Amino acid sequence: MSTLSRRELALQILSKTGMQMSNYSPPAVRLLWRMGIDCPPPHFARFWPVFFISGVYFGVMLGLFMWLATLYRPLFLLSSVPFGAVIAGCCFGFFMASYYAIGRRKYQLPRWEEIGVTSGN
């Protein structure tokens, strides 16, 4: 089964749960799909990839914001910006991965590998 049709089946399963579309298909994931990067919806992704991707994304964005804020008006020590960004990225990544793992368990969603098998294709 191709990943595209697997993704369509996954989105149909998620839409039947009653979740909002922005929850199971966030804008960042839709942007990845438009760029040609094939990834499962976050509820079907494994814990560690969600942790890593969301943590790195948040850490880099926060680090850039803190660095720009420090250049304009020294609110932080410039040497503490990378440390703060790493800690915040790890915390954010953990919470997002936990959120999606709890949602996967709450709605009793199948694993990504099982989607084509359980649908009869």
C-alpha positions as CSV (number, residue, x, y, z in Angstrom):
1,M,0.0,0.0,0.0
2,S,1.4,3.4,-0.9
3,T,2.0,5.9,1.8
4,L,-0.4,8.4,0.2
5,S,-3.3,6.1,0.5
6,R,-2.2,5.0,4.0
7,R,-2.2,8.7,5.0
8,E,-5.7,9.2,3.5
9,L,-7.0,6.2,5.5
10,A,-5.3,7.5,8.6
11,L,-7.0,10.9,8.1
12,Q,-10.4,9.3,7.7
13,I,-9.9,7.3,10.9
14,L,-8.9,10.5,12.7
15,S,-11.8,12.5,11.4
16,K,-14.2,9.8,12.7
17,T,-12.8,10.3,16.3
18,G,-14.4,13.8,16.6
19,M,-11.1,15.6,16.9
20,Q,-10.6,18.9,15.2
21,M,-8.6,18.8,11.9
22,S,-6.0,21.2,13.3
23,N,-5.4,18.7,16.1
24,Y,-4.7,15.6,13.9
25,S,-3.4,17.4,10.9
26,P,-1.4,20.4,12.2
27,P,-0.2,23.1,9.8
28,A,3.4,22.1,10.2
29,V,2.6,18.5,9.1
30,R,0.5,19.7,6.2
31,L,3.4,21.9,5.1
32,L,5.7,18.9,5.2
33,W,3.2,17.0,3.0
34,R,3.1,19.9,0.5
35,M,6.9,20.0,0.4
36,G,6.8,16.3,-0.6
37,I,8.1,15.0,2.8
38,D,6.0,11.9,3.5
39,C,5.3,11.5,7.2
40,P,2.4,10.0,9.2
41,P,-0.1,12.2,11.1
42,P,1.3,12.9,14.6
43,H,-1.1,10.5,16.3
44,F,0.3,7.6,14.2
45,A,4.0,8.6,14.5
46,R,6.2,7.0,17.1
47,F,7.1,8.8,20.3
48,W,10.8,9.6,19.7
49,P,10.4,11.1,16.2
50,V,7.7,13.4,17.4
51,F,9.8,14.3,20.4
52,F,12.9,15.0,18.3
53,I,11.1,16.9,15.5
54,S,8.9,19.1,17.6
55,G,11.7,19.7,20.2
56,V,14.2,20.7,17.5
57,Y,11.7,22.9,15.8
58,F,10.6,24.7,19.0
59,G,14.2,25.0,20.3
60,V,15.5,26.5,17.1
61,M,12.6,29.0,16.9
62,L,12.9,30.0,20.5
63,G,16.7,30.2,20.3
64,L,16.4,32.6,17.3
65,F,13.8,34.7,19.1
66,M,16.0,34.8,22.3
67,W,19.1,35.7,20.3
68,L,17.3,38.5,18.4
69,A,15.9,39.8,21.7
70,T,19.3,39.7,23.3
71,L,20.8,41.7,20.4
72,Y,18.2,44.4,20.7
73,R,18.1,44.7,24.5
74,P,20.3,42.4,26.6
75,L,17.6,40.5,28.6
76,F,19.7,37.3,28.8
77,L,23.4,36.4,28.8
78,L,24.2,35.5,25.2
79,S,25.8,32.4,26.4
80,S,22.6,31.2,28.1
81,V,20.5,31.3,24.9
82,P,21.6,27.9,23.5
83,F,21.2,26.2,26.9
84,G,17.7,27.7,27.4
85,A,16.7,26.8,23.8
86,V,17.9,23.2,24.3
87,I,16.0,22.8,27.7
88,A,12.9,24.4,26.3
89,G,13.0,22.2,23.1
90,C,13.4,19.0,25.2
91,C,10.5,20.0,27.4
92,F,8.3,21.0,24.5
93,G,9.2,17.8,22.5
94,F,8.4,15.6,25.5
95,F,5.0,17.2,26.1
96,M,4.0,17.1,22.4
97,A,5.1,13.5,22.0
98,S,3.2,12.6,25.3
99,Y,0.1,14.5,24.1
100,Y,0.0,12.5,20.8
101,A,0.7,9.2,22.5
102,I,-2.1,9.8,25.0
103,G,-4.4,10.7,22.2
104,R,-3.4,7.5,20.3
105,R,-4.2,5.4,23.4
106,K,-7.4,7.3,24.2
107,Y,-8.9,6.9,20.7
108,Q,-7.5,3.3,20.4
109,L,-5.8,4.1,17.1
110,P,-4.0,1.4,15.2
111,R,-0.3,1.5,14.6
112,W,0.8,3.2,11.4
113,E,2.0,-0.2,10.0
114,E,-1.4,-1.7,10.6
115,I,-3.6,0.8,8.8
116,G,-3.5,-0.9,5.4
117,V,-3.9,-4.4,6.9
118,T,-6.9,-3.5,9.1
119,S,-8.8,-1.7,6.4
120,G,-8.8,-4.8,4.2
121,N,-6.4,-3.5,1.5
